[in-house]
Amino acid sequence: MASFESHEHDVLIIGAGGAGLRAAIEAAASGVRVGLVCKSLLGKAHTVMAEGGAAAAMGHVDDRDNWKVHFADTMRGGQYVNNARMAELHAKEAPDRIRELEAWGAVFDRTPDGRILQRNFGGHRYPRLAHVGDRTGLEMIRTLQDHAIHLGIDVHMEVTVIALLKDGARVVGAFAYDRERGRFRVFRARAIVLATGGVGRAFSITSNSWEYTADGQTLAYNAGAALQDMEFVQFHPTGMVWPPSVKGILVTEGVRGEGGVLRNKEGKRFMFGDIPANYKSQTADNEEEGWRYTQGDKNARRPPELLTRDHVARCIMREVRAGRGSPHGGVFLDISWIKERLPNGAEHIRKKLPSMYHQFKQLADIDITKEPMEVGPTTHYIMGGIRVDADSQMTDVPGLFAAGECAVGLHGANRLGGNSLSDLLVFGRRAGKYAAEFAKQQVPGRIDAAEVDGIAKRSLECFERGADGEGPYHVQHDLQTMMQDHVGIVRKESEMQEALVKLIALRKRAEKAGAVGNREYNPAWHTAMDLGNLITISEAITRSAIDRKESRGGHFRDDFPEKDPAAARFNVVVRKGADGAMHLTREPIPPLTKELAQIIEEEK
Amino acid sequence: MATTTALPPTATFRVWRGEGAQAGFQDYTTPISDGMVVLDAVHGIQADQAHDLACRWNCKAGKCGSCSAEIDGKPRLMCMTRLNQLDLTKPVTVEPMRAFPHVRDLVTDVSWNYRVKQRIQKFTPRSPDAPDGTWRMQQADIDRVQEFRKCIECFLCQDTCHVLRDHMKHEEFIGPRFLTYVAALEMHPLDTADRTAELKQADGIGYCNITKCCTTVCPEGIHITDNAIIPLKERVADRFYDPLKALVRLVRGTPAK
């Protein structure tokens, strides 16, 4: 083991998107030595793709907003299987986290009186999303990045962690490789924060980049932590569907927030036809009222296009399946129509949605100020993840923390748009704070040299197979297609059972995949190593989805299309057993505190 | 530019492979289809012919600035370069950025950029405007800063800048990306720091002779030269080269800083 490059930090943060950066800032501010591992270059993580905004009940645009309404909206959107304490902390702390960004240099769009402007988004009762046009994520990650680089944090760019190292029950380090030279690295740490994002690469149509291969979830699972709610995957209703090479790329919900409408090929605004009972009282029943809402009329109710993402995605699927879809298998999303209502409509669209304008113009030859976009659902986010303590973000494994998309709890069965960016800030900060506190109380742990040598040896085996092994890209592609077909947006028992069988075969293929070339910046090797994570997490998603015999939020079962009230009382949890197999349990959701129950009742 | 010309079934890409003195072009012919971008073709080559072909990418939507390369000699994002914009009758060359040390294939070592940014005086806000610790800013006052903050740090402007690319003045000149970064800080309504002296000395703004190549290649359409660099040059000129002020300083014996 002596030959491996070694680093020592008090707190090691794995992942450098919004949650990881925010955690690093907080930990560094408390005086501990912090290491930050990025799978890509700093500032390129998926947070950069977030478009619409960060939800925080600041009440700048509508002063009726407050944390209670935000809390109730988050719980309603999550169909009440959320961790209520996390939803409470999130709603209470998000405004301060946004203001803090301003103190660090973020430049949000403004209200006429010079405060941070807020916009409408699906499932949020009042305009709540602090934003910068449609590039809020870029603003956020850059602000955090530019603040963090002056805090003495050690940044390890283009490094991938492949195992967590434990000393007894406690996590004490991580084993990784660097992309550039393919050399292994040992990180010693007294506390570790996982902030690795999502799992989108397990599906073929996704808005996620190559990085989102369930690294954190699998690292935690293999280290003995519990994964929860893995059946809840968010299929964002509006991804690009044409041309084929851009299929899945996100089209922000902000388009609908600014007045964009969904139509089928008959020109009908089909969302008016299917408004769920628990949203009826908050949803406009005519086009005129919906339009007034998007233009800031406080007496108007929101248009049905701004219902929650799970619902809108299913309505789009229904239209497509009924043969009422657009030419390339989606539906039409039209923002250009607002020119009928606004004298400078085209200009307004370019100003409010510049990167959407850009994206369609350049990638699809579509001018969104003149014609509708074609859109369809795309795998976007996973609500499920590593189970953590609501306040401290510590997992079941002492010394191991998780925050952001790879953790679970805030979003329940369906995440509201805009709640992710605020999630990263609120819980990234908490994870950093409590990880630093934990680290200060620890003595260094012992790392098992034989264990590390074993991991290194196993991760190089694909080179021994070389060109005789199957190409890792093909295995990944087949996995993605299988998961999309069998455990995608509409699920049923028989197909998912079949998926479990296919996953066994895919794992065998993954174990025999080969990598050609040498270790230096070799994506074949990297892909081969990511496969194991993707397959483990696909199994967790599939098993959890089989177990939840109802439809709720992002989880829709063709064979159980209704919600089952009894299923609102538990979360599905998976753990790695001593036998190495995946074990699944249903764990009861603790009852709401009196105060929170009352808020939900009042805000109904 | 709605071009609807049908694409041929395959195209040939002349890709820079290898590292160090052994590196060179290699041709790959790969199937192509409607709407494809150069990054798709590179991925196709990677999946079927050259599994270990190294390239950076993330978002595939022009938002992260990872897949910068030189395509047919022009610095561009591979994910935003449609094949129907290229001449496919001859091989399309795909090379790494040339202004940075080469790592392997299409990957370069861009770490210099991160070191440069760290040197620049950080954002230093004035005290809050309101008792609750918040500030007030008008949209009109932040429009120009927001233009600079659109930067995705693809470093294509650095790649094309002759001061860096041809003259290798990396130690003396921070390049268009970071002049834009300084402009975003200097023109931020809340910022109180003064970076004029460092612009002149450490940042080497004088090296820029406003050929506007950076503006031409910016995938975000930021007016780097006109809106960022020239106003900063004016600040430097005003502080250090105004003859009247120089006379006053001479009389008072106080140097410019």
Boltz contact constraints between the chains, C-beta under 6 A:
constraints:
  - contact:
      token1: [A, 40]
      token2: [B, 58]
      max_distance: 6.0
  - contact:
      token1: [A, 43]
      token2: [B, 153]
      max_distance: 6.0
  - contact:
      token1: [A, 44]
      token2: [B, 58]
      max_distance: 6.0
  - contact:
      token1: [A, 44]
      token2: [B, 64]
      max_distance: 6.0
  - contact:
      token1: [A, 44]
      token2: [B, 66]
      max_distance: 6.0
  - contact:
      token1: [A, 48]
      token2: [B, 63]
      max_distance: 6.0
  - contact:
      token1: [A, 48]
      token2: [B, 64]
      max_distance: 6.0
  - contact:
      token1: [A, 49]
      token2: [B, 59]
      max_distance: 6.0
  - contact:
      token1: [A, 49]
      token2: [B, 63]
      max_distance: 6.0
  - contact:
      token1: [A, 99]
      token2: [B, 134]
      max_distance: 6.0
  - contact:
      token1: [A, 103]
      token2: [B, 125]
      max_distance: 6.0
  - contact:
      token1: [A, 105]
      token2: [B, 123]
      max_distance: 6.0
  - contact:
      token1: [A, 107]
      token2: [B, 142]
      max_distance: 6.0
  - contact:
      token1: [A, 107]
      token2: [B, 145]
      max_distance: 6.0
  - contact:
      token1: [A, 107]
      token2: [B, 146]
      max_distance: 6.0
  - contact:
      token1: [A, 107]
      token2: [B, 149]
      max_distance: 6.0
  - contact:
      token1: [A, 110]
      token2: [B, 137]
      max_distance: 6.0
  - contact:
      token1: [A, 110]
      token2: [B, 139]
      max_distance: 6.0
  - contact:
      token1: [A, 114]
      token2: [B, 136]
      max_distance: 6.0
  - contact:
      token1: [A, 114]
      token2: [B, 137]
      max_distance: 6.0
  - contact:
      token1: [A, 114]
      token2: [B, 138]
      max_distance: 6.0
  - contact:
      token1: [A, 149]
      token2: [B, 118]
      max_distance: 6.0
  - contact:
      token1: [A, 150]
      token2: [B, 122]
      max_distance: 6.0
  - contact:
      token1: [A, 180]
      token2: [B, 103]
      max_distance: 6.0
  - contact:
      token1: [A, 209]
      token2: [B, 58]
      max_distance: 6.0
  - contact:
      token1: [A, 209]
      token2: [B, 59]
      max_distance: 6.0
  - contact:
      token1: [A, 243]
      token2: [B, 34]
      max_distance: 6.0
  - contact:
      token1: [A, 243]
      token2: [B, 35]
      max_distance: 6.0
  - contact:
      token1: [A, 245]
      token2: [B, 35]
      max_distance: 6.0
  - contact:
      token1: [A, 245]
      token2: [B, 36]
      max_distance: 6.0
  - contact:
      token1: [A, 245]
      token2: [B, 40]
      max_distance: 6.0
  - contact:
      token1: [A, 249]
      token2: [B, 61]
      max_distance: 6.0
  - contact:
      token1: [A, 359]
      token2: [B, 61]
      max_distance: 6.0
  - contact:
      token1: [A, 362]
      token2: [B, 80]
      max_distance: 6.0
  - contact:
      token1: [A, 365]
      token2: [B, 2]
      max_distance: 6.0
  - contact:
      token1: [A, 471]
      token2: [B, 51]
      max_distance: 6.0
  - contact:
      token1: [A, 473]
      token2: [B, 47]
      max_distance: 6.0
  - contact:
      token1: [A, 516]
      token2: [B, 51]
      max_distance: 6.0
  - contact:
      token1: [A, 516]
      token2: [B, 52]
      max_distance: 6.0
  - contact:
      token1: [A, 517]
      token2: [B, 52]
      max_distance: 6.0
  - contact:
      token1: [A, 520]
      token2: [B, 104]
      max_distance: 6.0
  - contact:
      token1: [A, 521]
      token2: [B, 54]
      max_distance: 6.0
  - contact:
      token1: [A, 521]
      token2: [B, 103]
      max_distance: 6.0
  - contact:
      token1: [A, 521]
      token2: [B, 104]
      max_distance: 6.0
  - contact:
      token1: [A, 521]
      token2: [B, 107]
      max_distance: 6.0
  - contact:
      token1: [A, 522]
      token2: [B, 52]
      max_distance: 6.0
  - contact:
      token1: [A, 524]
      token2: [B, 51]
      max_distance: 6.0
  - contact:
      token1: [A, 524]
      token2: [B, 52]
      max_distance: 6.0
